[in-house]
Amino acid sequence: MKNNEQKPEFLFDKVNYKSLLIGIVVIAVGFILMSGGGSEDPKVFNEAELFSFRRIRLAPTLVLIGFGITIYSIFKKSK
């Protein structure tokens, strides 16, 4: 019997998969930072917590950076 086992060919290199995973983690952290801000009493509006730097600037910036890293990892050429 001949051994015709072929080594599986992956679409990306190991570096591409690592950077893709890093991008996904950065996106998840951005969405986690965006969440929350609820109040125990629905009649109370906490403007300071809702419009904080973390939710308005930091979290969306992290999400966009994560998407950039992910797109870069997809388009990066393999050696």
N, C-alpha and C positions, 0 to 999 in steps of 0.2 A: 504494500500500500504506500502510496505517495503521501507525503505530508504537505498538503496544499493550504496550510493555515497562513493567512495573510495578516500582517500587522494592521490593526484598524487605523485609518487615516482620519484625524480630527480636522475640523474646519479651521480652527485657529491654533496658534502656538500656546505654550504654557503661559507666556507673558501676557498674551491677549486675554486669556481666561482670568488671570489674576487681576488685571486692570478692570475687566468687566465686573468682577466680583466687588472690587473696591468702589466702582461707580455705583453699583446697586446699593451697597452699604451706605454711601454718602447720601443717596436719594432717600433711603429709609430714615436716616437720621434727620434729614430736613423735614420730612413729613411728621416724624415724631415731635420735633420741636414746634411744628405748626399746630399740633393738636392741643386739646385742653382749653382752659380758659372759661370753663363753665362755672356757673354759680349754683350754690345750694338752693337759693331762692330765685325762681324764674322772674320775679318782679324787680330784681336788683340787676342793674347793668354796670359792670365793672370796666370802665373805659380804659383805665391804666393797664390792666392786664391784657385786654383784648388788643389794644394798639401798641403793644410794647415793641421794643427794638427786635427782640427775639422772633416774634411772629411776623413782623412787617418787613424786616430787612435780612436778618440772618438766615432764617429757614428757607425762604424762596431762593436766596443766593446759593445755599448749599444744594438745593434741588437742581438748580441750573448747572452748577459745577458738576454734580453727579451725572446729569445727562450729557454734559460735554465729555467727561471721562469715558462714559459708556460708548458714545459715538466714536470717540477716538480709538477705543479698543477694538471696535468693530472694523473700522477702516484702516487700521494699521496693517501694513504689509507683513507677511510672514517671510522668514529668511529661507 
